[in-house]
Amino acid sequence: MKNAIYQYAGLTDECLLLRDCGPWEHHPTITNAAEQVVKEVAPTLGNRRLEYIDSEGVRSQLLVKDESNYKAKVPTASQTPDEPEDDRVKAPRKPR
């Protein structure tokens, strides 16, 4: 499987921001390759949030505890900033 292609789009004391670059017909998105991306950026993440601009231009977040424990936090279009967000667990799949 090919790796996601992304670039660093911003870095502050609180946040590391990535931008999904594609081309998505040849490479997975950050969302679909979250395990790979988390492993690659974990050494520079520290206590920062990991946010990314996905393939549709939506800013999303991966909640990272460590390299193997993370969740995607994806806001929906109808949410206001005070509403809870949809947490979907991103766990690696084992081959059968």
Gaussian input, Z-matrix of N, CA and C with variables (Angstrom, degrees):
# hf/3-21g

backbone

0 1
 N
 C     1     B1
 C     2     B2     1     A1
 N     3     B3     2     A2     1     D1
 C     4     B4     3     A3     2     D2
 C     5     B5     4     A4     3     D3
 N     6     B6     5     A5     4     D4
 C     7     B7     6     A6     5     D5
 C     8     B8     7     A7     6     D6
 N     9     B9     8     A8     7     D7
 C    10    B10     9     A9     8     D8
 C    11    B11    10    A10     9     D9
 N    12    B12    11    A11    10    D10
 C    13    B13    12    A12    11    D11
 C    14    B14    13    A13    12    D12
 N    15    B15    14    A14    13    D13
 C    16    B16    15    A15    14    D14
 C    17    B17    16    A16    15    D15
 N    18    B18    17    A17    16    D16
 C    19    B19    18    A18    17    D17
 C    20    B20    19    A19    18    D18
 N    21    B21    20    A20    19    D19
 C    22    B22    21    A21    20    D20
 C    23    B23    22    A22    21    D21
 N    24    B24    23    A23    22    D22
 C    25    B25    24    A24    23    D23
 C    26    B26    25    A25    24    D24
 N    27    B27    26    A26    25    D25
 C    28    B28    27    A27    26    D26
 C    29    B29    28    A28    27    D27
 N    30    B30    29    A29    28    D28
 C    31    B31    30    A30    29    D29
 C    32    B32    31    A31    30    D30
 N    33    B33    32    A32    31    D31
 C    34    B34    33    A33    32    D32
 C    35    B35    34    A34    33    D33
 N    36    B36    35    A35    34    D34
 C    37    B37    36    A36    35    D35
 C    38    B38    37    A37    36    D36
 N    39    B39    38    A38    37    D37
 C    40    B40    39    A39    38    D38
 C    41    B41    40    A40    39    D39
 N    42    B42    41    A41    40    D40
 C    43    B43    42    A42    41    D41
 C    44    B44    43    A43    42    D42
 N    45    B45    44    A44    43    D43
 C    46    B46    45    A45    44    D44
 C    47    B47    46    A46    45    D45
 N    48    B48    47    A47    46    D46
 C    49    B49    48    A48    47    D47
 C    50    B50    49    A49    48    D48
 N    51    B51    50    A50    49    D49
 C    52    B52    51    A51    50    D50
 C    53    B53    52    A52    51    D51
 N    54    B54    53    A53    52    D52
 C    55    B55    54    A54    53    D53
 C    56    B56    55    A55    54    D54
 N    57    B57    56    A56    55    D55
 C    58    B58    57    A57    56    D56
 C    59    B59    58    A58    57    D57
 N    60    B60    59    A59    58    D58
 C    61    B61    60    A60    59    D59
 C    62    B62    61    A61    60    D60
 N    63    B63    62    A62    61    D61
 C    64    B64    63    A63    62    D62
 C    65    B65    64    A64    63    D63
 N    66    B66    65    A65    64    D64
 C    67    B67    66    A66    65    D65
 C    68    B68    67    A67    66    D66
 N    69    B69    68    A68    67    D67
 C    70    B70    69    A69    68    D68
 C    71    B71    70    A70    69    D69
 N    72    B72    71    A71    70    D70
 C    73    B73    72    A72    71    D71
 C    74    B74    73    A73    72    D72
 N    75    B75    74    A74    73    D73
 C    76    B76    75    A75    74    D74
 C    77    B77    76    A76    75    D75
 N    78    B78    77    A77    76    D76
 C    79    B79    78    A78    77    D77
 C    80    B80    79    A79    78    D78
 N    81    B81    80    A80    79    D79
 C    82    B82    81    A81    80    D80
 C    83    B83    82    A82    81    D81
 N    84    B84    83    A83    82    D82
 C    85    B85    84    A84    83    D83
 C    86    B86    85    A85    84    D84
 N    87    B87    86    A86    85    D85
 C    88    B88    87    A87    86    D86
 C    89    B89    88    A88    87    D87
 N    90    B90    89    A89    88    D88
 C    91    B91    90    A90    89    D89
 C    92    B92    91    A91    90    D90
 N    93    B93    92    A92    91    D91
 C    94    B94    93    A93    92    D92
 C    95    B95    94    A94    93    D93
 N    96    B96    95    A95    94    D94
 C    97    B97    96    A96    95    D95
 C    98    B98    97    A97    96    D96
 N    99    B99    98    A98    97    D97
 C   100   B100    99    A99    98    D98
 C   101   B101   100   A100    99    D99
 N   102   B102   101   A101   100   D100
 C   103   B103   102   A102   101   D101
 C   104   B104   103   A103   102   D102
 N   105   B105   104   A104   103   D103
 C   106   B106   105   A105   104   D104
 C   107   B107   106   A106   105   D105
 N   108   B108   107   A107   106   D106
 C   109   B109   108   A108   107   D107
 C   110   B110   109   A109   108   D108
 N   111   B111   110   A110   109   D109
 C   112   B112   111   A111   110   D110
 C   113   B113   112   A112   111   D111
 N   114   B114   113   A113   112   D112
 C   115   B115   114   A114   113   D113
 C   116   B116   115   A115   114   D114
 N   117   B117   116   A116   115   D115
 C   118   B118   117   A117   116   D116
 C   119   B119   118   A118   117   D117
 N   120   B120   119   A119   118   D118
 C   121   B121   120   A120   119   D119
 C   122   B122   121   A121   120   D120
 N   123   B123   122   A122   121   D121
 C   124   B124   123   A123   122   D122
 C   125   B125   124   A124   123   D123
 N   126   B126   125   A125   124   D124
 C   127   B127   126   A126   125   D125
 C   128   B128   127   A127   126   D126
 N   129   B129   128   A128   127   D127
 C   130   B130   129   A129   128   D128
 C   131   B131   130   A130   129   D129
 N   132   B132   131   A131   130   D130
 C   133   B133   132   A132   131   D131
 C   134   B134   133   A133   132   D132
 N   135   B135   134   A134   133   D133
 C   136   B136   135   A135   134   D134
 C   137   B137   136   A136   135   D135
 N   138   B138   137   A137   136   D136
 C   139   B139   138   A138   137   D137
 C   140   B140   139   A139   138   D138
 N   141   B141   140   A140   139   D139
 C   142   B142   141   A141   140   D140
 C   143   B143   142   A142   141   D141
 N   144   B144   143   A143   142   D142
 C   145   B145   144   A144   143   D143
 C   146   B146   145   A145   144   D144
 N   147   B147   146   A146   145   D145
 C   148   B148   147   A147   146   D146
 C   149   B149   148   A148   147   D147
 N   150   B150   149   A149   148   D148
 C   151   B151   150   A150   149   D149
 C   152   B152   151   A151   150   D150
 N   153   B153   152   A152   151   D151
 C   154   B154   153   A153   152   D152
 C   155   B155   154   A154   153   D153
 N   156   B156   155   A155   154   D154
 C   157   B157   156   A156   155   D155
 C   158   B158   157   A157   156   D156
 N   159   B159   158   A158   157   D157
 C   160   B160   159   A159   158   D158
 C   161   B161   160   A160   159   D159
 N   162   B162   161   A161   160   D160
 C   163   B163   162   A162   161   D161
 C   164   B164   163   A163   162   D162
 N   165   B165   164   A164   163   D163
 C   166   B166   165   A165   164   D164
 C   167   B167   166   A166   165   D165
 N   168   B168   167   A167   166   D166
 C   169   B169   168   A168   167   D167
 C   170   B170   169   A169   168   D168
 N   171   B171   170   A170   169   D169
 C   172   B172   171   A171   170   D170
 C   173   B173   172   A172   171   D171
 N   174   B174   173   A173   172   D172
 C   175   B175   174   A174   173   D173
 C   176   B176   175   A175   174   D174
 N   177   B177   176   A176   175   D175
 C   178   B178   177   A177   176   D176
 C   179   B179   178   A178   177   D177
 N   180   B180   179   A179   178   D178
 C   181   B181   180   A180   179   D179
 C   182   B182   181   A181   180   D180
 N   183   B183   182   A182   181   D181
 C   184   B184   183   A183   182   D182
 C   185   B185   184   A184   183   D183
 N   186   B186   185   A185   184   D184
 C   187   B187   186   A186   185   D185
 C   188   B188   187   A187   186   D186
 N   189   B189   188   A188   187   D187
 C   190   B190   189   A189   188   D188
 C   191   B191   190   A190   189   D189
 N   192   B192   191   A191   190   D190
 C   193   B193   192   A192   191   D191
 C   194   B194   193   A193   192   D192
 N   195   B195   194   A194   193   D193
 C   196   B196   195   A195   194   D194
 C   197   B197   196   A196   195   D195
 N   198   B198   197   A197   196   D196
 C   199   B199   198   A198   197   D197
 C   200   B200   199   A199   198   D198
 N   201   B201   200   A200   199   D199
 C   202   B202   201   A201   200   D200
 C   203   B203   202   A202   201   D201
 N   204   B204   203   A203   202   D202
 C   205   B205   204   A204   203   D203
 C   206   B206   205   A205   204   D204
 N   207   B207   206   A206   205   D205
 C   208   B208   207   A207   206   D206
 C   209   B209   208   A208   207   D207
 N   210   B210   209   A209   208   D208
 C   211   B211   210   A210   209   D209
 C   212   B212   211   A211   210   D210
 N   213   B213   212   A212   211   D211
 C   214   B214   213   A213   212   D212
 C   215   B215   214   A214   213   D213
 N   216   B216   215   A215   214   D214
 C   217   B217   216   A216   215   D215
 C   218   B218   217   A217   216   D216
 N   219   B219   218   A218   217   D217
 C   220   B220   219   A219   218   D218
 C   221   B221   220   A220   219   D219
 N   222   B222   221   A221   220   D220
 C   223   B223   222   A222   221   D221
 C   224   B224   223   A223   222   D222
 N   225   B225   224   A224   223   D223
 C   226   B226   225   A225   224   D224
 C   227   B227   226   A226   225   D225
 N   228   B228   227   A227   226   D226
 C   229   B229   228   A228   227   D227
 C   230   B230   229   A229   228   D228
 N   231   B231   230   A230   229   D229
 C   232   B232   231   A231   230   D230
 C   233   B233   232   A232   231   D231
 N   234   B234   233   A233   232   D232
 C   235   B235   234   A234   233   D233
 C   236   B236   235   A235   234   D234
 N   237   B237   236   A236   235   D235
 C   238   B238   237   A237   236   D236
 C   239   B239   238   A238   237   D237
 N   240   B240   239   A239   238   D238
 C   241   B241   240   A240   239   D239
 C   242   B242   241   A241   240   D240
 N   243   B243   242   A242   241   D241
 C   244   B244   243   A243   242   D242
 C   245   B245   244   A244   243   D243
 N   246   B246   245   A245   244   D244
 C   247   B247   246   A246   245   D245
 C   248   B248   247   A247   246   D246
 N   249   B249   248   A248   247   D247
 C   250   B250   249   A249   248   D248
 C   251   B251   250   A250   249   D249
 N   252   B252   251   A251   250   D250
 C   253   B253   252   A252   251   D251
 C   254   B254   253   A253   252   D252
 N   255   B255   254   A254   253   D253
 C   256   B256   255   A255   254   D254
 C   257   B257   256   A256   255   D255
 N   258   B258   257   A257   256   D256
 C   259   B259   258   A258   257   D257
 C   260   B260   259   A259   258   D258
 N   261   B261   260   A260   259   D259
 C   262   B262   261   A261   260   D260
 C   263   B263   262   A262   261   D261
 N   264   B264   263   A263   262   D262
 C   265   B265   264   A264   263   D263
 C   266   B266   265   A265   264   D264
 N   267   B267   266   A266   265   D265
 C   268   B268   267   A267   266   D266
 C   269   B269   268   A268   267   D267
 N   270   B270   269   A269   268   D268
 C   271   B271   270   A270   269   D269
 C   272   B272   271   A271   270   D270
 N   273   B273   272   A272   271   D271
 C   274   B274   273   A273   272   D272
 C   275   B275   274   A274   273   D273
 N   276   B276   275   A275   274   D274
 C   277   B277   276   A276   275   D275
 C   278   B278   277   A277   276   D276
 N   279   B279   278   A278   277   D277
 C   280   B280   279   A279   278   D278
 C   281   B281   280   A280   279   D279
 N   282   B282   281   A281   280   D280
 C   283   B283   282   A282   281   D281
 C   284   B284   283   A283   282   D282
 N   285   B285   284   A284   283   D283
 C   286   B286   285   A285   284   D284
 C   287   B287   286   A286   285   D285

   B1=1.4545
   B2=1.5307
   B3=1.3024
   B4=1.4629
   B5=1.5215
   B6=1.3206
   B7=1.4598
   B8=1.5202
   B9=1.3242
   B10=1.4607
   B11=1.5266
   B12=1.3139
   B13=1.4560
   B14=1.5230
   B15=1.3275
   B16=1.4654
   B17=1.5100
   B18=1.3201
   B19=1.4646
   B20=1.5164
   B21=1.3246
   B22=1.4540
   B23=1.5269
   B24=1.3315
   B25=1.4648
   B26=1.5236
   B27=1.3205
   B28=1.4615
   B29=1.5101
   B30=1.3136
   B31=1.4529
   B32=1.5174
   B33=1.3304
   B34=1.4523
   B35=1.5272
   B36=1.3209
   B37=1.4613
   B38=1.5262
   B39=1.3394
   B40=1.4603
   B41=1.5225
   B42=1.3481
   B43=1.4563
   B44=1.5277
   B45=1.3279
   B46=1.4583
   B47=1.5238
   B48=1.3334
   B49=1.4617
   B50=1.5209
   B51=1.3394
   B52=1.4565
   B53=1.5244
   B54=1.3259
   B55=1.4617
   B56=1.5292
   B57=1.3357
   B58=1.4525
   B59=1.5270
   B60=1.3353
   B61=1.4671
   B62=1.5261
   B63=1.3235
   B64=1.4544
   B65=1.5241
   B66=1.3108
   B67=1.4645
   B68=1.5237
   B69=1.3279
   B70=1.4580
   B71=1.5160
   B72=1.3169
   B73=1.4644
   B74=1.5317
   B75=1.3378
   B76=1.4661
   B77=1.5297
   B78=1.3196
   B79=1.4672
   B80=1.5237
   B81=1.3520
   B82=1.4639
   B83=1.5334
   B84=1.3113
   B85=1.4600
   B86=1.5265
   B87=1.3197
   B88=1.4697
   B89=1.5214
   B90=1.3188
   B91=1.4649
   B92=1.5222
   B93=1.3252
   B94=1.4656
   B95=1.5205
   B96=1.3063
   B97=1.4660
   B98=1.5274
   B99=1.3206
   B100=1.4665
   B101=1.5214
   B102=1.3243
   B103=1.4726
   B104=1.5272
   B105=1.3131
   B106=1.4663
   B107=1.5246
   B108=1.3152
   B109=1.4639
   B110=1.5250
   B111=1.3217
   B112=1.4693
   B113=1.5216
   B114=1.3272
   B115=1.4672
   B116=1.5238
   B117=1.3258
   B118=1.4615
   B119=1.5266
   B120=1.3284
   B121=1.4643
   B122=1.5257
   B123=1.3246
   B124=1.4702
   B125=1.5272
   B126=1.3369
   B127=1.4679
   B128=1.5333
   B129=1.3278
   B130=1.4672
   B131=1.5213
   B132=1.3279
   B133=1.4603
   B134=1.5255
   B135=1.3156
   B136=1.4577
   B137=1.5198
   B138=1.3433
   B139=1.4650
   B140=1.5239
   B141=1.3217
   B142=1.4698
   B143=1.5269
   B144=1.3373
   B145=1.4580
   B146=1.5212
   B147=1.3275
   B148=1.4534
   B149=1.5245
   B150=1.3217
   B151=1.4522
   B152=1.5168
   B153=1.3288
   B154=1.4518
   B155=1.5178
   B156=1.3162
   B157=1.4598
   B158=1.5140
   B159=1.3380
   B160=1.4605
   B161=1.5263
   B162=1.3076
   B163=1.4616
   B164=1.5230
   B165=1.3292
   B166=1.4669
   B167=1.5266
   B168=1.3313
   B169=1.4588
   B170=1.5130
   B171=1.3345
   B172=1.4629
   B173=1.5288
   B174=1.3249
   B175=1.4659
   B176=1.5168
   B177=1.3273
   B178=1.4601
   B179=1.5184
   B180=1.3142
   B181=1.4604
   B182=1.5123
   B183=1.3373
   B184=1.4512
   B185=1.5201
   B186=1.3170
   B187=1.4627
   B188=1.5202
   B189=1.3197
   B190=1.4568
   B191=1.5233
   B192=1.3404
   B193=1.4635
   B194=1.5140
   B195=1.3149
   B196=1.4666
   B197=1.5269
   B198=1.3307
   B199=1.4590
   B200=1.5236
   B201=1.3125
   B202=1.4606
   B203=1.5265
   B204=1.3147
   B205=1.4630
   B206=1.5248
   B207=1.3316
   B208=1.4590
   B209=1.5223
   B210=1.3389
   B211=1.4656
   B212=1.5128
   B213=1.3133
   B214=1.4629
   B215=1.5141
   B216=1.3046
   B217=1.4610
   B218=1.5216
   B219=1.3324
   B220=1.4559
   B221=1.5219
   B222=1.3338
   B223=1.4634
   B224=1.5224
   B225=1.3274
   B226=1.4578
   B227=1.5196
   B228=1.3145
   B229=1.4706
   B230=1.5263
   B231=1.3288
   B232=1.4648
   B233=1.5248
   B234=1.3281
   B235=1.4589
   B236=1.5188
   B237=1.3089
   B238=1.4510
   B239=1.5239
   B240=1.3194
   B241=1.4670
   B242=1.5259
   B243=1.3295
   B244=1.4618
   B245=1.5221
   B246=1.3293
   B247=1.4507
   B248=1.5297
   B249=1.3345
   B250=1.4629
   B251=1.5248
   B252=1.3336
   B253=1.4502
   B254=1.5162
   B255=1.3150
   B256=1.4479
   B257=1.5273
   B258=1.3353
   B259=1.4620
   B260=1.5245
   B261=1.3176
   B262=1.4531
   B263=1.5184
   B264=1.3174
   B265=1.4557
   B266=1.5187
   B267=1.3238
   B268=1.4595
   B269=1.5199
   B270=1.3028
   B271=1.4526
   B272=1.5220
   B273=1.3180
   B274=1.4621
   B275=1.5151
   B276=1.3239
   B277=1.4676
   B278=1.5189
   B279=1.3254
   B280=1.4645
   B281=1.5202
   B282=1.3328
   B283=1.4618
   B284=1.5133
   B285=1.3247
   B286=1.4755
   B287=1.4928
   A1=109.02
   A2=116.07
   A3=120.71
   A4=109.78
   A5=114.88
   A6=121.05
   A7=111.20
   A8=115.41
   A9=121.29
   A10=108.46
   A11=116.03
   A12=121.95
   A13=107.13
   A14=116.46
   A15=121.02
   A16=108.71
   A17=114.60
   A18=119.94
   A19=108.83
   A20=115.48
   A21=120.50
   A22=107.65
   A23=116.56
   A24=121.21
   A25=112.34
   A26=117.57
   A27=120.67
   A28=111.56
   A29=115.45
   A30=121.42
   A31=108.69
   A32=116.02
   A33=122.09
   A34=107.38
   A35=116.66
   A36=120.16
   A37=111.30
   A38=117.22
   A39=121.63
   A40=114.33
   A41=118.29
   A42=119.57
   A43=112.58
   A44=115.56
   A45=123.33
   A46=105.98
   A47=117.14
   A48=122.17
   A49=109.25
   A50=115.73
   A51=122.49
   A52=109.68
   A53=116.65
   A54=121.83
   A55=107.81
   A56=115.86
   A57=122.86
   A58=108.68
   A59=118.00
   A60=121.06
   A61=115.06
   A62=118.81
   A63=119.36
   A64=111.01
   A65=120.14
   A66=127.60
   A67=110.39
   A68=115.84
   A69=121.10
   A70=113.16
   A71=118.82
   A72=119.00
   A73=110.97
   A74=116.56
   A75=120.85
   A76=113.32
   A77=118.03
   A78=122.01
   A79=109.51
   A80=117.47
   A81=119.21
   A82=111.05
   A83=115.63
   A84=121.39
   A85=109.43
   A86=116.56
   A87=120.50
   A88=109.39
   A89=117.35
   A90=121.67
   A91=110.86
   A92=116.77
   A93=121.10
   A94=113.48
   A95=117.60
   A96=121.67
   A97=110.27
   A98=116.81
   A99=121.54
   A100=112.27
   A101=117.65
   A102=120.21
   A103=110.48
   A104=117.25
   A105=122.17
   A106=110.99
   A107=116.93
   A108=121.30
   A109=110.54
   A110=117.62
   A111=120.87
   A112=110.31
   A113=117.71
   A114=120.46
   A115=111.50
   A116=117.08
   A117=120.52
   A118=113.21
   A119=118.07
   A120=119.97
   A121=113.37
   A122=118.20
   A123=121.04
   A124=113.27
   A125=119.73
   A126=118.82
   A127=114.01
   A128=118.70
   A129=120.96
   A130=112.54
   A131=117.44
   A132=121.12
   A133=113.01
   A134=117.82
   A135=120.59
   A136=110.50
   A137=117.61
   A138=122.20
   A139=112.43
   A140=116.91
   A141=120.38
   A142=111.67
   A143=115.45
   A144=121.96
   A145=107.63
   A146=116.39
   A147=121.38
   A148=108.07
   A149=116.09
   A150=121.83
   A151=108.42
   A152=115.89
   A153=119.63
   A154=110.33
   A155=114.67
   A156=121.85
   A157=104.96
   A158=116.07
   A159=120.01
   A160=112.48
   A161=116.12
   A162=122.30
   A163=113.18
   A164=117.30
   A165=121.14
   A166=111.61
   A167=117.48
   A168=121.64
   A169=114.52
   A170=117.52
   A171=122.29
   A172=109.07
   A173=116.36
   A174=120.82
   A175=108.73
   A176=116.20
   A177=123.39
   A178=108.98
   A179=115.74
   A180=120.24
   A181=109.94
   A182=116.51
   A183=122.67
   A184=106.84
   A185=116.93
   A186=121.87
   A187=107.48
   A188=117.48
   A189=122.28
   A190=110.27
   A191=116.09
   A192=120.98
   A193=109.04
   A194=116.18
   A195=123.10
   A196=106.80
   A197=116.82
   A198=120.59
   A199=114.32
   A200=117.98
   A201=120.35
   A202=113.04
   A203=117.85
   A204=121.01
   A205=109.23
   A206=115.89
   A207=120.18
   A208=109.96
   A209=115.99
   A210=123.29
   A211=108.42
   A212=115.65
   A213=119.94
   A214=107.76
   A215=116.64
   A216=122.63
   A217=105.46
   A218=115.48
   A219=120.93
   A220=109.68
   A221=118.07
   A222=119.80
   A223=110.92
   A224=115.95
   A225=120.01
   A226=108.99
   A227=116.25
   A228=121.25
   A229=112.35
   A230=118.57
   A231=121.23
   A232=113.28
   A233=118.75
   A234=120.90
   A235=112.11
   A236=113.60
   A237=119.62
   A238=106.06
   A239=119.73
   A240=120.46
   A241=114.76
   A242=118.56
   A243=120.36
   A244=112.99
   A245=118.25
   A246=120.85
   A247=110.25
   A248=117.03
   A249=119.46
   A250=110.11
   A251=115.45
   A252=120.42
   A253=110.60
   A254=116.02
   A255=123.78
   A256=109.32
   A257=117.66
   A258=121.16
   A259=108.50
   A260=116.21
   A261=121.32
   A262=108.17
   A263=116.42
   A264=120.40
   A265=108.76
   A266=115.78
   A267=121.96
   A268=107.07
   A269=116.89
   A270=120.73
   A271=109.11
   A272=117.43
   A273=119.61
   A274=110.82
   A275=115.97
   A276=120.93
   A277=109.02
   A278=115.00
   A279=119.94
   A280=108.85
   A281=117.56
   A282=119.29
   A283=110.37
   A284=115.25
   A285=119.98
   A286=111.44
   D1=137.31
   D2=177.27
   D3=-75.07
   D4=158.08
   D5=179.67
   D6=-89.35
   D7=156.55
   D8=173.27
   D9=-65.12
   D10=145.04
   D11=176.02
   D12=-108.28
   D13=124.06
   D14=-177.95
   D15=-147.72
   D16=165.73
   D17=175.44
   D18=-131.84
   D19=155.75
   D20=175.09
   D21=-74.51
   D22=124.84
   D23=-176.95
   D24=-108.77
   D25=-12.34
   D26=179.49
   D27=-179.74
   D28=151.12
   D29=178.63
   D30=-147.10
   D31=122.91
   D32=174.01
   D33=-128.22
   D34=-178.10
   D35=175.98
   D36=-66.26
   D37=-23.94
   D38=-175.93
   D39=-102.67
   D40=-21.90
   D41=-167.75
   D42=-147.25
   D43=139.88
   D44=167.69
   D45=-109.95
   D46=121.93
   D47=-176.87
   D48=-111.62
   D49=128.26
   D50=176.53
   D51=-112.49
   D52=155.58
   D53=174.07
   D54=-121.59
   D55=126.40
   D56=177.65
   D57=-71.26
   D58=125.65
   D59=-173.23
   D60=-106.21
   D61=-23.84
   D62=-177.75
   D63=69.95
   D64=-156.20
   D65=-0.88
   D66=-69.23
   D67=132.54
   D68=-169.18
   D69=-75.47
   D70=-12.82
   D71=173.44
   D72=-76.83
   D73=-11.99
   D74=-179.93
   D75=-119.33
   D76=-19.89
   D77=-177.38
   D78=-134.87
   D79=146.90
   D80=176.66
   D81=-69.92
   D82=158.75
   D83=175.35
   D84=-76.91
   D85=167.19
   D86=174.44
   D87=-58.32
   D88=-41.35
   D89=179.61
   D90=-58.03
   D91=-44.91
   D92=-177.27
   D93=-79.91
   D94=-16.88
   D95=-179.92
   D96=-119.05
   D97=35.33
   D98=-175.07
   D99=-56.41
   D100=-40.07
   D101=-179.20
   D102=-59.72
   D103=-47.73
   D104=179.36
   D105=-61.14
   D106=-46.73
   D107=-176.71
   D108=-64.59
   D109=-45.90
   D110=179.72
   D111=-59.29
   D112=-44.38
   D113=179.22
   D114=-61.77
   D115=-39.80
   D116=-177.88
   D117=-70.57
   D118=-38.33
   D119=-175.20
   D120=-96.25
   D121=-9.50
   D122=-177.84
   D123=-52.89
   D124=-40.82
   D125=-179.37
   D126=-62.63
   D127=-26.08
   D128=-179.89
   D129=-101.04
   D130=-4.08
   D131=-173.97
   D132=-74.19
   D133=-44.12
   D134=-177.02
   D135=58.52
   D136=-130.03
   D137=178.76
   D138=-96.69
   D139=12.51
   D140=-178.42
   D141=-77.68
   D142=156.96
   D143=168.98
   D144=-74.79
   D145=148.38
   D146=173.96
   D147=-107.00
   D148=109.07
   D149=179.05
   D150=-117.20
   D151=156.92
   D152=179.13
   D153=-150.23
   D154=153.62
   D155=173.87
   D156=-97.82
   D157=113.86
   D158=-171.79
   D159=-78.57
   D160=-176.28
   D161=-175.00
   D162=-64.82
   D163=-16.85
   D164=178.40
   D165=-103.01
   D166=6.99
   D167=178.92
   D168=83.76
   D169=10.25
   D170=-179.57
   D171=-91.67
   D172=131.65
   D173=177.53
   D174=-81.44
   D175=123.91
   D176=-177.15
   D177=-129.73
   D178=176.24
   D179=-177.14
   D180=-138.19
   D181=143.35
   D182=168.17
   D183=-106.54
   D184=120.62
   D185=178.18
   D186=-83.11
   D187=111.25
   D188=-171.82
   D189=-112.48
   D190=120.63
   D191=170.75
   D192=-93.24
   D193=-44.11
   D194=173.72
   D195=-158.27
   D196=-177.04
   D197=-173.91
   D198=-58.58
   D199=-26.73
   D200=-176.67
   D201=-110.50
   D202=4.82
   D203=-176.82
   D204=-132.76
   D205=99.20
   D206=-177.13
   D207=-153.05
   D208=160.70
   D209=178.27
   D210=-137.28
   D211=148.56
   D212=172.58
   D213=-86.52
   D214=134.67
   D215=178.55
   D216=-118.30
   D217=99.85
   D218=-171.59
   D219=-113.60
   D220=115.17
   D221=178.23
   D222=-72.11
   D223=145.11
   D224=175.38
   D225=-96.79
   D226=158.61
   D227=-174.57
   D228=-62.11
   D229=-28.08
   D230=-175.64
   D231=-87.78
   D232=-3.39
   D233=-176.85
   D234=-80.53
   D235=146.39
   D236=168.72
   D237=-97.26
   D238=163.07
   D239=-177.85
   D240=-57.94
   D241=-21.89
   D242=-177.85
   D243=-90.46
   D244=-8.37
   D245=-178.80
   D246=-82.41
   D247=151.96
   D248=176.72
   D249=-66.07
   D250=152.49
   D251=179.68
   D252=-103.56
   D253=161.28
   D254=-179.27
   D255=-77.55
   D256=115.63
   D257=177.59
   D258=-99.93
   D259=117.42
   D260=176.35
   D261=-114.80
   D262=124.52
   D263=-178.21
   D264=-70.44
   D265=132.33
   D266=176.10
   D267=-110.48
   D268=97.53
   D269=179.83
   D270=-115.22
   D271=144.49
   D272=179.20
   D273=-64.29
   D274=142.06
   D275=177.15
   D276=-92.19
   D277=141.08
   D278=177.40
   D279=-94.81
   D280=136.99
   D281=178.06
   D282=-65.58
   D283=147.98
   D284=179.69
   D285=-90.54

